[in-house]
Amino acid sequence: MEHNFGYDDENGDYKYAENDHIGYRYQIIKFLGKGSFGTALQCIDHKTGGEVALKVVKNKQKYVYQAGVELKIL
């Protein structure tokens, strides 16, 4: 079964591929780690030219809500 048009696995985790782009801005360099809330990816930010780490939250309502709470704190 396909989840989120093939972008997510059955657990709601983003299925990443090296050199893929996110939002026409971030190019995935490598996988950094995986936790209970999602996946961390090392990327090139094509707007600034620098390297960044992106935290891609699981595509499940409770994780999306918690990420919103975390953003308000930061």
Helices and strands as residue ranges (DSSP letters): G 4-6, E 21-22, E 26-34, E 38-45, E 51-57, H 61-73
